[in-house]
Amino acid sequence: MLPSNPKLTSGSRWPERGVHRMSKVIAVFGAGTGLGASVAHRFGREGFRVALVARRKKYLDALVEQLAVGGVEAAAFTADLSRPSEVPALVARIRDRFGRVDVVEYGPFSTEQSLIPAAEMDAAALEKGIPMFLLTPVEVVRAVSAGVDTARRWSLPPDHRRHGRPPRAPAQRPGPPRRRRPQLPALSPR
Ligand SMILES: NC(=O)c1ccc[n+]([C@@H]2O[C@H](COP(=O)([O-])OP(=O)(O)OC[C@H]3O[C@@H](n4cnc5c(N)ncnc54)[C@H](OP(=O)(O)O)[C@@H]3O)[C@@H](O)[C@H]2O)c1
């Protein structure tokens, strides 16, 4: 079936190579049927290509197919996000396939995790979640931003830098005179 996205050239599954390499990429870390799938579809509709990461290939492949039906280019990457040391290689695989990563959505969740009432949370339970919910996201940000000109992409605009404050807004035309608040009568002691 041909993708329905009008940006795609007829007769080919994906756009011309040049255009294709240019379009932005979102990496969805923890791509399931819930939030992961919704984010993938939404960004895909905006012209993003989508990298889908989770452990079960079967479900990832199904999501890749669903996205393709809507004209969205996607690819599956199996990985266990509770292993932070494997993140650099995972991000390298995504970059090899798509050439870039512009947006990250990180939301792995499964039935193995249960929501613990705050009063029952203890150090052991918290420690269990540290690799996937703290260490791996740190590695993801590091791997994704490696090689990106962070000074250019995430710095303040030049005016901000020079003056340490935002540039002044352009002068406004004088509008109608402001109405003064009516004065309340002063309270007098009873
Ligand atoms: N869906 C909602 O309505 C909703 C509402 C509020 C908040 N949230 C939050 O949104 C986030 C996503 O939740 P969701 O249920 O919607 O998720 P989802 O996108 O349906 O799926 C998340 C996927 O993460 C994958 N995953 C779990 N552990 C993993 C691991 N160790 N390594 C790699 N992948 C792993 C699972 O696939 P595999 O098992 O194949 O790895 C799962 O399918 C969570 O943080 C959740 O708390 C969701």
The ligand as a MOL file (V3000), in Angstrom:
LIG
                    3D

  0  0  0     0  0            999 V3000
M  V30 BEGIN CTAB
M  V30 COUNTS 48 52 0 0 0
M  V30 BEGIN ATOM
M  V30 1 N -0.8280 5.7570 28.6620 0
M  V30 2 C -1.3370 6.6240 29.5220 0
M  V30 3 O -2.5500 6.8960 29.5570 0
M  V30 4 C -0.4270 7.3450 30.5170 0
M  V30 5 C -0.9880 8.2430 31.4050 0
M  V30 6 C -0.1670 8.9080 32.3060 0
M  V30 7 C 1.2030 8.6760 32.2990 0
M  V30 8 N 1.7210 7.7860 31.4410 0 CHG=1
M  V30 9 C 3.1590 7.5830 31.5030 0
M  V30 10 O 3.6260 7.5390 30.1900 0
M  V30 11 C 4.7140 6.6380 30.1060 0
M  V30 12 C 4.4050 5.5970 29.0600 0
M  V30 13 O 3.3560 4.7440 29.5320 0
M  V30 14 P 2.4270 3.9000 28.5440 0
M  V30 15 O 1.7360 2.8630 29.3480 0
M  V30 16 O 1.5990 4.7750 27.7110 0 CHG=-1
M  V30 17 O 3.5450 3.2240 27.6970 0
M  V30 18 P 3.5070 2.6560 26.2260 0
M  V30 19 O 3.9270 3.6900 25.2700 0
M  V30 20 O 2.2420 1.9160 25.9560 0
M  V30 21 O 4.6320 1.5430 26.3400 0
M  V30 22 C 5.8300 1.7080 26.9940 0
M  V30 23 C 6.7130 0.5800 26.5140 0
M  V30 24 O 7.9250 0.6440 27.2450 0
M  V30 25 C 8.5470 -0.5850 27.0060 0
M  V30 26 N 9.4690 -0.9160 28.0720 0
M  V30 27 C 9.1860 -1.2180 29.3530 0
M  V30 28 N 10.2990 -1.5510 30.0020 0
M  V30 29 C 11.3120 -1.4380 29.0940 0
M  V30 30 C 12.7030 -1.6870 29.1580 0
M  V30 31 N 13.2960 -2.1200 30.2660 0
M  V30 32 N 13.4330 -1.4640 28.0430 0
M  V30 33 C 12.8470 -1.0460 26.8930 0
M  V30 34 N 11.5490 -0.8220 26.7860 0
M  V30 35 C 10.7910 -1.0290 27.8710 0
M  V30 36 C 7.4390 -1.6410 26.9330 0
M  V30 37 O 7.6640 -2.4710 25.7860 0
M  V30 38 P 8.4750 -3.8630 25.9650 0
M  V30 39 O 7.8320 -4.5770 27.0980 0
M  V30 40 O 8.3420 -4.5270 24.6340 0
M  V30 41 O 9.8860 -3.4770 26.2730 0
M  V30 42 C 6.1800 -0.8210 26.7540 0
M  V30 43 O 5.3900 -1.2740 25.6900 0
M  V30 44 C 4.9220 6.0410 31.4840 0
M  V30 45 O 5.9400 6.7620 32.1330 0
M  V30 46 C 3.5740 6.2450 32.1240 0
M  V30 47 O 3.6980 6.3290 33.5200 0
M  V30 48 C 0.9350 7.1220 30.5500 0
M  V30 END ATOM
M  V30 BEGIN BOND
M  V30 1 1 1 2
M  V30 2 2 2 3
M  V30 3 1 2 4
M  V30 4 1 4 5
M  V30 5 2 4 48
M  V30 6 2 5 6
M  V30 7 1 6 7
M  V30 8 2 7 8
M  V30 9 1 8 9
M  V30 10 1 8 48
M  V30 11 1 9 10
M  V30 12 1 9 46
M  V30 13 1 10 11
M  V30 14 1 11 12
M  V30 15 1 11 44
M  V30 16 1 12 13
M  V30 17 1 13 14
M  V30 18 2 14 15
M  V30 19 1 14 16
M  V30 20 1 14 17
M  V30 21 1 17 18
M  V30 22 2 18 19
M  V30 23 1 18 20
M  V30 24 1 18 21
M  V30 25 1 21 22
M  V30 26 1 22 23
M  V30 27 1 23 24
M  V30 28 1 23 42
M  V30 29 1 24 25
M  V30 30 1 25 26
M  V30 31 1 25 36
M  V30 32 1 26 27
M  V30 33 1 26 35
M  V30 34 2 27 28
M  V30 35 1 28 29
M  V30 36 1 29 30
M  V30 37 2 29 35
M  V30 38 1 30 31
M  V30 39 2 30 32
M  V30 40 1 32 33
M  V30 41 2 33 34
M  V30 42 1 34 35
M  V30 43 1 36 37
M  V30 44 1 36 42
M  V30 45 1 37 38
M  V30 46 2 38 39
M  V30 47 1 38 40
M  V30 48 1 38 41
M  V30 49 1 42 43
M  V30 50 1 44 45
M  V30 51 1 44 46
M  V30 52 1 46 47
M  V30 END BOND
M  V30 END CTAB
M  END
